Amino acid sequence: MKSKLKEVRTQEAVGLVLAHDLTAVVPGKFKGPLFRKGHTIREEDIEKLLNIGKEHVYVLELAEGELHEDDAAHRIARAAMRSNEVLELTCPKEGKVDIVSRVDGLLRVDVPTLTAINRVEHVVLSTLKTHTPVRKGQQVAAARVIPLVVPESRIKQVETIAGRQEHPVLEVLPFRPHRVGVVTTGSEVYHGRIQDRFGPVVREKVERYGSKVIGQTFADDNKEMIAQQIKAFVDQGADLILVTGGMSVDPDDRTPGAIADLGADIVSYGTPMLPGSMLLIAYYRGIPLMGLPGCVLHDPFTSFDVFLPRILAGEKITREDIITLGHGGLHAC
């Protein structure tokens, strides 16, 4: 037996599920859905239906082993997020359930599992790209099925796929407040020949994610001085250190060498993204350290903007994270 549409007298339809949208028209004032498909008809709805000329309505009789699109969408969304406390579901609307973040944070998507879910016939799970910074109340994903009715076996298949991994398909990592130290290098700034412009730019980006710059110091093009100032911020309890300037391959740009001489674990000096290819990411005594290229001053989105929110959400950056940026890494520059 398959699910089917059935014509029912409106007065006898209480408790049944509408199989289609019903539109109301108030001339000059309103035209739109009075009830949407999937709505369960209540006693108080009868008069409204009769007022728009609906003596009969079409309702859905579900066969055993089949699901209405709203129930299917809800189960897909629930499988993707599991019991994640920082995500919430909206009520079904036109067969679609949205997944919304309850916090400011970093969206993380298990892309291979997401792809496997979307291979199930007539199943749709659509998300923002993984590692997208999101705000509280922002939609991060949506789930639905294509037909009005689907076999429950397909939704069970989705639930099995989503449950195989240790982590949910979708999660949002809340941003953690970091104490950030900024070391600005360059003889021209150190000796006051030009005004520093890195500080305000970096501060705005850091504060955007709820963190705080605890101080900014200035260093000449001297590896020992740069290293000492980095160590000083570590001693002050900084959770992240940003070193601005001196990141090119010019012989008098000493920042990469200063970081290496510290004994820092350098993940990468250079990233396959433009703008921002000269970014350096390292860890010193477990503390993330970033050497920022000059493009951070004038380009609104660089490799710094890719990795800063990930670090502030508590992710540890790997070499693999960096080299995979090549695909799609070319931005207007």
C-alpha positions as CSV (number, residue, x, y, z in Angstrom):
1,M,0.0,0.0,0.0
2,K,1.2,3.5,-0.9
3,S,0.4,6.8,0.7
4,K,-2.4,8.6,-1.2
5,L,-4.5,11.8,-1.4
6,K,-8.0,11.6,-0.2
7,E,-10.9,14.1,-0.6
8,V,-12.6,14.7,2.7
9,R,-15.5,16.9,3.7
10,T,-14.0,19.8,5.6
11,Q,-16.2,19.2,8.7
12,E,-14.8,15.7,8.9
13,A,-11.1,16.6,8.4
14,V,-10.1,17.4,12.0
15,G,-6.9,15.7,12.9
16,L,-5.9,15.0,9.3
17,V,-2.9,16.4,7.4
18,L,-3.3,18.8,4.5
19,A,-1.6,17.5,1.4
20,H,-1.3,21.0,-0.2
21,D,-1.1,24.7,0.6
22,L,-4.5,26.6,0.8
23,T,-4.4,30.2,-0.2
24,A,-6.6,33.0,1.2
25,V,-7.3,36.2,-0.7
26,V,-8.4,39.4,0.9
27,P,-8.8,41.9,-2.0
28,G,-6.4,44.8,-1.6
29,K,-5.0,43.5,1.7
30,F,-3.6,40.0,1.5
31,K,-2.9,37.1,-0.6
32,G,-1.0,34.1,0.7
33,P,-1.2,30.7,2.4
34,L,-3.9,30.3,5.0
35,F,-2.6,26.9,5.8
36,R,0.5,25.1,4.4
37,K,0.8,21.5,3.4
38,G,1.5,19.3,6.3
39,H,-0.7,21.3,8.6
40,T,-2.8,19.2,10.9
41,I,-6.4,20.5,10.7
42,R,-7.9,21.6,14.0
43,E,-11.5,22.2,15.0
44,E,-10.9,26.0,15.0
45,D,-9.7,25.8,11.4
46,I,-13.0,24.6,10.0
47,E,-14.7,28.0,9.8
48,K,-11.7,29.5,8.1
49,L,-11.6,26.8,5.5
50,L,-15.3,27.2,4.8
51,N,-14.9,31.0,4.5
52,I,-12.5,30.5,1.6
53,G,-14.9,28.2,-0.1
54,K,-13.3,24.9,0.9
55,E,-16.2,22.4,1.4
56,H,-13.7,19.6,0.8
57,V,-9.9,19.3,1.4
58,Y,-7.3,16.9,0.2
59,V,-5.6,15.1,3.0
60,L,-2.7,12.7,3.1
61,E,-3.1,9.1,4.1
62,L,0.3,7.8,5.0
63,A,1.0,4.2,4.3
64,E,3.0,2.2,6.8
65,G,6.7,2.7,6.4
66,E,6.4,6.2,4.8
67,L,7.0,9.6,6.2
68,H,5.6,13.1,5.5
69,E,8.2,15.5,4.2
70,D,8.1,17.6,7.5
71,D,8.9,14.6,9.6
72,A,11.6,13.4,7.2
73,A,13.2,16.9,7.2
74,H,13.2,17.1,11.0
75,R,14.8,13.7,11.3
76,I,17.5,14.5,8.8
77,A,18.3,17.8,10.6
78,R,18.4,16.0,14.0
79,A,20.7,13.3,12.7
80,A,23.1,15.9,11.3
81,M,23.4,18.0,14.5
82,R,22.7,15.2,17.1
83,S,22.1,16.7,20.6
84,N,24.3,19.7,20.0
85,E,23.4,22.4,22.5
86,V,24.6,25.3,20.4
87,L,22.4,24.4,17.4
88,E,18.6,24.5,17.2
89,L,15.9,23.6,14.7
90,T,13.1,25.7,13.3
91,C,9.6,24.4,12.8
92,P,9.1,22.9,9.3
93,K,8.0,25.3,6.6
94,E,7.1,24.2,3.2
95,G,8.8,20.9,3.9
96,K,12.1,22.5,5.0
97,V,13.7,22.6,8.5
98,D,16.5,25.1,9.2
99,I,19.4,24.6,11.6
100,V,20.4,27.8,13.4
101,S,23.3,28.6,15.6
102,R,22.7,29.7,19.2
103,V,26.2,31.2,19.6
104,D,28.9,33.2,17.8
105,G,31.3,30.6,16.6
106,L,33.0,28.6,13.8
107,L,30.8,26.2,11.8
108,R,32.5,22.8,11.2
109,V,31.1,20.4,8.7
110,D,32.0,16.8,8.2
111,V,32.1,17.2,4.4
112,P,32.5,13.5,3.4
113,T,29.6,12.5,5.6
114,L,27.5,15.3,4.3
115,T,28.2,14.1,0.8
116,A,27.2,10.6,1.7
117,I,23.9,11.8,3.1
118,N,23.1,13.7,-0.1
119,R,23.7,10.6,-2.1
120,V,20.6,9.1,-0.5
121,E,17.8,9.5,-3.1
122,H,15.6,12.6,-2.6
123,V,17.4,13.7,0.5
124,V,18.7,17.3,0.7
125,L,21.1,18.6,3.5
126,S,22.5,21.9,2.5
127,T,25.1,23.8,4.6
128,L,27.4,26.8,4.7
129,K,31.0,26.0,3.9
130,T,32.9,24.4,6.7
131,H,35.0,26.8,8.9
132,T,32.6,29.7,8.2
133,P,32.4,32.1,11.1
134,V,28.7,32.4,12.1
135,R,26.7,34.7,14.4
136,K,24.1,33.8,17.0
137,G,20.8,33.4,15.2
138,Q,22.4,32.7,11.8
139,Q,21.1,29.8,9.7
140,V,23.9,27.3,9.1
141,A,22.1,24.5,7.3
142,A,18.7,23.3,6.0
143,A,17.2,19.9,5.5
144,R,14.3,18.6,3.3
145,V,13.2,15.9,1.0
146,I,12.1,16.3,-2.6
147,P,8.7,14.5,-2.6
148,L,5.8,15.0,-0.3
149,V,6.2,11.5,1.0
150,V,9.4,9.4,1.3
151,P,10.1,5.8,2.5
152,E,11.2,5.8,6.1
153,S,14.0,3.5,5.1
154,R,15.8,6.3,3.4
155,I,15.7,8.5,6.5
156,K,16.9,5.6,8.5
157,Q,19.8,5.3,6.1
158,V,20.6,9.0,6.7
159,E,20.6,8.4,10.4
160,T,22.9,5.4,10.1
161,I,25.4,7.4,7.9
162,A,25.3,10.4,10.3
163,G,25.8,8.1,13.4
164,R,28.9,6.4,12.1
165,Q,31.3,9.2,13.0
166,E,32.6,10.3,16.4
167,H,31.6,13.9,15.7
168,P,28.2,15.2,14.4
169,V,28.0,16.2,10.7
170,L,27.4,19.8,11.9
171,E,28.7,21.6,14.9
172,V,29.5,25.1,15.9
173,L,32.6,25.7,18.0
174,P,32.0,28.8,20.2
175,F,34.7,31.5,20.0
176,R,36.9,31.5,23.0
177,P,38.1,34.9,24.4
178,H,41.8,35.1,23.8
179,R,44.4,37.5,25.2
180,V,46.3,38.7,22.1
181,G,49.8,40.2,21.9
182,V,50.9,42.2,18.9
183,V,54.5,42.7,17.9
184,T,55.0,45.2,15.1
185,T,58.4,45.0,13.3
186,G,60.2,47.4,11.0
187,S,62.8,50.1,11.5
188,E,60.6,52.7,9.8
189,V,57.9,52.3,12.5
190,Y,60.2,51.6,15.4
191,H,62.1,54.9,14.8
192,G,58.9,56.9,14.2
193,R,59.5,57.6,10.6
194,I,56.0,56.4,9.7
195,Q,52.9,55.7,11.7
196,D,51.9,52.2,12.4
197,R,48.7,51.1,10.6
198,F,48.7,47.4,11.5
199,G,47.5,47.9,15.1
200,P,44.0,49.3,14.4
201,V,43.3,46.8,11.6
202,V,44.4,43.8,13.7
203,R,42.6,45.0,16.8
204,E,39.3,45.4,14.9
205,K,39.6,41.8,13.5
206,V,40.5,40.3,16.9
207,E,37.7,42.1,18.8
208,R,35.2,41.1,16.2
209,Y,35.4,37.6,17.6
210,G,35.2,38.6,21.3
211,S,39.0,38.6,22.0
212,K,41.2,41.4,23.3
213,V,44.6,42.9,22.4
214,I,46.5,43.1,25.6
215,G,49.3,45.1,24.2
216,Q,51.3,46.1,21.1
217,T,55.0,46.5,21.1
218,F,57.4,47.7,18.4
219,A,60.7,46.1,17.3
220,D,63.5,47.2,15.0
221,D,64.6,44.8,12.2
222,N,66.5,42.8,14.8
223,K,65.8,39.1,15.4
224,E,66.8,39.2,19.0
225,M,64.5,42.1,19.8
226,I,61.6,40.5,18.0
227,A,62.1,37.2,19.8
228,Q,62.4,39.0,23.2
229,Q,59.1,40.8,22.6
230,I,57.3,37.6,21.6
231,K,58.7,35.9,24.8
232,A,57.5,38.9,26.9
233,F,53.9,38.4,25.7
234,V,54.1,34.7,26.5
235,D,55.2,35.6,30.0
236,Q,52.2,38.0,30.3
237,G,49.9,35.1,29.6
238,A,49.0,35.8,26.0
239,D,46.9,33.1,24.3
240,L,47.8,34.2,20.7
241,I,50.7,36.4,19.4
242,L,50.5,38.3,16.1
243,V,53.7,39.6,14.5
244,T,53.2,42.2,11.9
245,G,55.6,43.3,9.2
246,G,58.9,41.9,8.0
247,M,57.4,38.8,6.3
248,S,58.8,39.2,2.8
249,V,61.8,37.4,1.4
250,D,63.9,40.6,1.5
251,P,67.2,40.1,3.4
252,D,66.3,42.8,5.9
253,D,62.9,41.3,6.8
254,R,63.8,39.3,9.9
255,T,60.5,38.2,11.3
256,P,60.5,34.5,10.0
257,G,64.0,34.0,11.2
258,A,63.2,35.5,14.6
259,I,60.3,33.1,15.0
260,A,62.5,30.1,13.9
261,D,65.3,31.1,16.3
262,L,62.8,31.0,19.2
263,G,62.5,27.3,18.7
264,A,58.9,27.7,17.6
265,D,57.2,24.7,15.8
266,I,56.6,26.3,12.4
267,V,53.6,24.7,10.7
268,S,54.1,26.7,7.5
269,Y,55.7,29.8,6.2
270,G,53.7,30.4,3.1
271,T,50.1,29.4,2.2
272,P,48.6,28.8,-1.3
273,M,46.1,31.6,-1.0
274,L,46.2,35.1,-2.5
275,P,46.2,37.6,-1.0
276,G,48.1,36.4,2.0
277,S,50.6,33.9,0.6
278,M,53.3,35.0,3.0
279,L,51.4,34.1,6.2
280,L,53.4,32.2,8.8
281,I,51.7,30.0,11.4
282,A,53.7,28.5,14.3
283,Y,53.3,27.3,17.8
284,Y,55.6,28.4,20.6
285,R,55.2,26.7,24.0
286,G,51.8,25.6,22.7
287,I,50.7,29.1,22.0
288,P,49.7,30.0,18.4
289,L,51.8,32.5,16.7
290,M,51.0,34.2,13.3
291,G,53.3,36.3,11.1
292,L,51.1,38.6,9.1
293,P,51.9,39.7,5.6
294,G,51.5,43.3,4.5
295,C,48.3,42.6,2.5
296,V,46.4,42.5,5.8
297,L,46.7,46.3,5.8
298,H,44.8,46.9,2.6
299,D,42.9,43.7,1.5
300,P,39.6,43.1,3.3
301,F,40.0,39.3,3.2
302,T,43.3,37.4,3.3
303,S,44.6,34.1,4.7
304,F,44.7,35.8,8.1
305,D,40.9,36.1,8.0
306,V,40.7,32.3,7.2
307,F,42.8,31.1,10.1
308,L,42.1,33.7,12.8
309,P,38.6,32.5,13.6
310,R,39.7,28.9,13.5
311,I,42.4,29.6,16.1
312,L,40.0,31.6,18.2
313,A,37.5,28.7,18.1
314,G,40.2,26.4,19.6
315,E,41.3,24.6,16.5
316,K,45.0,23.6,16.0
317,I,46.1,24.4,12.5
318,T,47.9,21.7,10.6
319,R,50.0,21.7,7.5
320,E,47.2,19.9,5.7
321,D,44.8,22.7,6.6
322,I,47.1,25.1,4.9
323,I,47.9,23.3,1.7
324,T,44.3,22.5,0.9
325,L,43.6,26.2,0.6
326,G,45.0,26.2,-3.0
327,H,41.7,25.1,-4.4
328,G,39.5,28.2,-4.2
329,G,42.3,30.2,-2.7
330,L,42.5,32.8,-5.4
331,H,40.6,35.9,-4.3
332,A,40.5,39.4,-5.9
333,C,43.9,40.9,-5.3
